[in-house]
Amino acid sequence: MYSKYESPLSTRYASTYMLHLFSQRTRIETWRRLWTELARAEHELGLPVTGEQVEELNAQISNIDFDLAAVREREVRHDVMAHIYVYGKAAPSAAGIIHLGATSCYVTDNADLILYRDALRYLRGELIKTVANLAAFAERCKAIPTLGYTHYQPAQPTTVGKRATLWMQDLLSDAEELDFALGCIRFLGCRGATGTEASLLDLFDGDGGKVDELNRRIAAAFGFDECFDVAGQTYPRKLDSRILNALSSIAQSCCRMATDIRLLQHDRQLQEPFEDAQIGSSAMPYKRNPMRCERICSLSRYLMADAANAPMTASTQWLERTLDDSANRRISMPEAFLCADAILRLAQNVTAGLRVNEAIIDKSVREYLPFLATENLLMEAVKRGGDRQALHEVIRRCSMEAVKKMQNGEPCDLIARLAATGEFGMTEDEMNALLTPENYTGRCAEQVESFLRRNSSVFEGSASGSAQLNV
């Protein structure tokens, strides 16, 4: 295994479920299930396919000789025909009716639709687990004052929990994107070489109603309510764009959240989970690098770039079919799902174990609070008879002087300076009494409670927790 290239998404990052779903075994078993259901529908609708042949096909779905298929594909240069041949060897009585009336895209495209649907459903569940973790975090930290930042410069205070709702809101919009993509997935069915269903129409002696019924039965067997209204040989590649847009959206949200956590970990306000025996650096043993969040950002960049494949493919499809989509889709679609899976596993792990360093957060808030409270001090002084414009100038001048001292490493003395002017009509103690961080967070706690209440139906009952990572 060490002498051949292996995708890190397979060996390091993705879940067992997603690796199994996009495995060659699952794919070919799905092809065989499609061939079986085609034969079943043809038998039930009166074509020369026996019930015994259908049952033999069904019994041999998992009996796949991959070595023989590889040999045959090298001979015929066609993967579907190679597997028809191998399936016929496993089910000899049915060999002559496998793939009757179908084209390669009957199995390849319908199988992809099945796998993509199941993968999207799985990812939605993983996404909601992350949201549930953040909901618990936001509730716990809804009233903890922290510096807000605009332009990454200290701004009005917010709360730790309120900031988490910003991340949650993005992720909930991603759930909506996933739902939209899922709602766009329909079954291709058995539509023929150019989507005209001519071969099936011939088999059923011109009975279009039986063609429709055959497609309805096969679609229903795989949990689909309807087929695409019209198609060429393939299902519309526009669907791939919608799917990868949804996965890219997840990457965007997770990358934004992870970046915020990385910035806050730099200031030691927040910290991602760090194991007892974890090594932060080979050269600097004291380090606690935010490696999980860095990995989220790294994988997210890959997924956002990978999503560009689908629109380029969809925009260059020729007429009823061209094959330049195939090689690209074999790589870009499964890798996108594996990558989104890896990102969400990391996001679950991080959000389940976020550590809040309240003492450091409080110190940061109090360092800047005198500046942030100046508007309140101004209002209070005006109430006591002061001139608003004159007081504004006093605040501006004293603030600049206090900043200069802070730039030299000295503590902030803005309140003492303002009190010393005598123009505010307040003592230093009276001013300091106004410097309670909770008084400057506005409606943050209320907003968190309202947000969680409005969205509780989405994440309540989710199996949230720390995703198990092996790296």
N, C-alpha and C positions, 0 to 999 in steps of 0.2 A: 504493500500500500504506500510505502514511502518513496517509491521510484516513479510515481505518476502524480501529476498535478491534481489537487483536489480543491474545490471551492471552499474558502474559509466560511462561507455561509452554511455549508454542509457540516464542516468539521468543528466549528467553534460557536456559531451564533444562533442558528435556527432551532426550533423546537422539534421534538421527535414526531409530533403530529404532522407538522408541515413537511418535514422530510419524507414521511411515509406517503402523504397525500400526493406529492409530486415525484414520487419514486417511479422507476420504470415498471415495477410490478403493478402498482395501482393503475398506472396509465393503460397497460396492456390488458389487465383484468377488466377495466372499464370498456375498452374496445370489445372484448369478448362478451361482456354483458349487453352491449349495443347490438352485436351480431345476433345474440340469442333472442333479444326482444324483437328484433326485426323478423327473425324466423318465426317467432311465436305469433306475431301479428299477421304475418303472411299465411301461416297455417290456419289461424282462426278466421281469416277472410277468404279462405277457399283456394289459395294457391297450392301447387303440388309440393307442399312441405308437410311432413308427418309429425305427429306429436312425439314419436320416438326420437326423431332427429332433434327436435327442440330440447328434449330432456337430456340427450347425450351432450349437446352443446352446453347446457346449463351445468351438467356434472363435471365438465372439463374446464371450467372458467379459470381455476387456479393452477391447473396442470400445464405450466408453460415451460417449454424447452428453449430457454434464451440462447443457449449455445447454437442450437440448430437454426434458430431465427437469424442469428448473426451470420452464420455460414450462408444461408439462403439469401440474405440481403446483399452480401458481397457479390453473389451471382447475378441477381436480378436488379440490383440498384434501386429497390423500392421497399420501404419498410412495411407498408400496409400489406403488400402482396406476400412478403416474407412471412408475416404473422398469419395471414389467411392459410398459407401452406402448412405452417406448424400446427395451427388449430385443427386443420383437416386431418393431420396425422394423429392428433389426440382424440378426435371424434370422427373416425373414418366413415361411419354411415351418413354423417351430415356434411362431409367434405364438399359434395357437389352443390349444396344450396347455400353455403356460407356467402354472405355479401350479395345475395340475389337482389338485383335492382338498385344497388348502392354504388356510390363513388367513394374514393378514399376519404373525402371530407365528411362523409357520414359518420365515420368513426373518429377521425382526428378532431374535427371541429366540435361535434357533440360531446366528446370526452372532455375537451378543454372547457366547454361551457359548464359541465358538471363539476369539474375540479375547481374552476374559478368561483363558482357559486358557493361551494363548500368552504373554500379558503376564505372568501369574504365573510361568510357567517362566523367562521372561527375567529378571524381578526376582529370582528365587531365585538365579540365576547371579551377578547383580550384588551381591547380599547376601553371597554366599560369597566373592567377591573382596575385599570389605571385611574379612570375617573373616580371610581369608588374610593380608591386610596386617597386621592386629592380631596375628596369630599370630607373624609374623616379628618384629614390634616387641616383643611380650611375651618371646619367646625371647632377644632381644638385651638386654633391660633387666630380666631376671628377678631379678637380684641387686643392682640399684642402689637403695640405701636412699633413701626419701623420707618426708616427714612424712605420716602418715595424718591424716585430719580427721573428727571427728564434730561435728555442729552447726556445721560450718565453723570449728571451733576445733582447734588442734593436738592430736593424740592420738598413740597409739603408732605407731611407724614401720611402714610397709609397704614395698613396692618398686614402682618404676615399672611393671615388667612385671606384677606381681600386679594392679595397678589396671586394666591393659589387659584382663586376663582377666575382670574384672567386666563390662566393655563387651562382650567377646566372648560371654559367657554369655547376656546379653540378646539379642544378635543371633542366636545359635544357637536360642534359644527362638522367635524370629521365623521362622526357617527351618522350625521345626516347625509354626507357625501357617500358613505358606504351604502346606506339604505337606498339612495338614488341609483347607484351603480347596480345594486342587487335587483332593483325594480326594473332595470333596463334589460336584464338577462332573460332571453327567451330561448327556446329550443330551436335548433336548426331543422331537425327532422331529416327525412330522406328525400332530397329535392332534385337529384340528378346532376348531370355534368355541367349544366348551365343554369340550374335552378328552375327548369321548366317542368320537372316531374314526368318527362316524356317516357322514360323507361318504365316507371311504375304504371303509368296510364296504359302502356302497351301490355304489361303483365295482367292488368285488371280489365282488359278488353274495352278500354275507353271509359270505364266507370270512375269518374272523378270523385264521387262520394266515397268510394272505397279507399282511394288514395288519401283523402282527408282523414278518414277514420284510422287508417294505418298510422299516420303521423300523430294523430291524437293519442292513440294507444301507446305508442313508443314514448312520447313525451310524458304521458301520465306515469309510465313505469319508472321514470327517473325524477318524478316530483315536479314536473313543469306543467303549468296550466295552458300554455299557448306556445305556438311557434312564431318566428318572425313572419310578418305578413308576406314579404317577398325576399328573395335572396338570389345571388348568383350561385356559384359553386360553393362558396364559403358563407359563414355568417358575417354580417357587416363588421369590418375591422374598426369602425367607429366605436364599437363597444369596448375594444381594448383601450382606447384613449380614455374613455370614461372610467374604466377600472383603474388604470395607472394614475389618472388624475386624483382619484380617491386615495390611493396609496401614497402619492406624493404629498397630499394634504396632511396625512398623518405624520409624514416625515417633517414637514414644515412646522407643525405644532410642537412635536417632540423636540425638535432642534431648538426652537425658541425657548421652550421651558428649560432644556438642559443648559443652554447658554446663560439664561438668567441664574440658574443654580451655580454654574461655574463662576460667574462674576461675584455672586454673594459668598461663595466659598473662599474666594480670594480675600475677602474682608472678614472671613471666619464667622459670618452671620448665620449661614446655613452650611450644612455638610451632608454630602451623600453618604450612604453606608460605607463603613470601613471595617474590615474583618480584623480580628485580634492578631492573626498571623500575616496579614496582608503587607506586602512590601511596596512602598510608594515609589522608590527610586533605587536603582542599582548602585548609584554613586552617593546619594544623599539619604541615609536611612531615616531621617526625621520627617520626610515629606509625606503629605497626605493628598496626593494628586486626585482630582475628580475624574478618575479614569472611566467610570461608567458613563458619566455625562459627556465626556469627550468622545467616547465610542458612539453614543447616540448621535452626536453631531456629525461624526465621521460617516457613519452608515447612512444618515439622513441625506448627506450631500450626494452619496452614490445613488440613492433611490430617486431623489429629485432629478438627477441627470438621466437616470435610466428611463424615467417616465417620458422623456422626449422621443423615445423609440416609437411609441404607439402612434402619435400623430403623424410622424414621418412615414410610417408604414401605411396608415389609413389614407393618407393623401396621395399615395402613389400606386394604389391598386388599379389595374387596367381592366376596364370593361367587366366581364364576368369572372375573371380569375387570372392571377399571375402568381408565380411561386417565389417571388423575391421576399415575401413576408415570412416564409417558413423558418429559415435559419435564424432570422432575427428574433422571431417569437419564441422559438425553442429556448433561447437564452434569456431574453428580456422579461418575459412574463413570469416564469417560475422564480427567477432571481429577485424580481420585484416583490413577490409574495414572501419569499424567504427573508428578504431584507426588512420588510415591514414587520414581519413576525419577530425578528431579532430586536428591532427597535422597541417594540412594545414590551417584550420580555424585560429589556433593560429598564424601560420606563416604569414598569410595575415594581421592579426591584428597588429603584431609586425612591419612588414615591411612597413605598411602604416603610422605608427606613430613614427618611429625612430627619436630620437632627437640627434643632433650633437652638442657637446659643443666645439665650435671652439677655444675658449680662452684656455681651458684646453689642447686641442690637441696641440695648438701652443706652449704653455709653455713646454710641454713634448718634442716636437721636438727641441726647442731651447736649452733645457737642455743638450741634447745629441748631438746636431749638431756640436759642436766643435770637438768631436771625429770622427763623421761621415765625417767631411770636411777635415780631415787631409790628405787624399790622394790628394785632390785638392790643398791643401796648399803645399804639397810636390812637385806636378807637377809645380806649379807656381814658387816655390823657385829654382827648377832645371832650369827653363827657365831663371832665373836671375843669373845663373852661379853656383848654389850650387851643392854639391856632394850628389847624391841620397842615397847612403848607409849611409853616415854620418848623413844626415837629418833623415833617418828612425830611427836611434838609438836615436836621440834627441827626436823625437816624442814618441817613446816607453818609454823613461825615464820620460819625462814630463807627459805623460798620466798616468803612474802608480802613480806619485806624486799627480796629480789632483784627481784621484779616491780615494786615501787615505783621502784627505781633504773632499771629498763629503761623504765618509762613516762616517765622524764625524759630518755630518749635515751642512757643509759649502758649499757655491756655487762653481760651476765649474770655475776654473781659468786657464784652459789649454791654452787659447789664450794668456793671459798675460804672462804665463811662456814661451811659444814658442817665443813670440816677444822679451822677455827679454834676450834670448840667443844670439840674434844678428845674428845667423847663417842662418836665413831665408831671411834676407835682406828686411823685411817688418815690418812696424810699427803695433801696435795693432789695430789701426783704419783701416789700409789697410787689415789686416786679417779679421776683423769683417765685412768688406764690402763684403767679399766672403760668409758670412754666411746668405744667403738668402734661406729659405727652398725650394722655388719653383725651385731653381737651382739643386736640388738633387733628384728630383722625376723622372728623366729620361723621358720616353715616356708615363707615366701613363695616362695623359689626352687624348693623341692621341690613346692609346690602348683602353680606355673606349669608345671613339667615334667610333672607328672601330668595336669593339665588338657589340655595340648596333646597329650599322648600318647593320652588317652582320646578326643579329638575329632578326631584327625588325619585320619581317613577322610573327614571332611566337607569339609575345606578343602585337603588336599594335592593338588597338581596344578592348583589353580585358577589362572587367568590373572590373578594379582594385579598391581597396579601403579597408577600415577597416571592416573585418568580425565582425558581431555583436556577442558578447559573453555574456552569462548570468552568467558566473562565473569569 
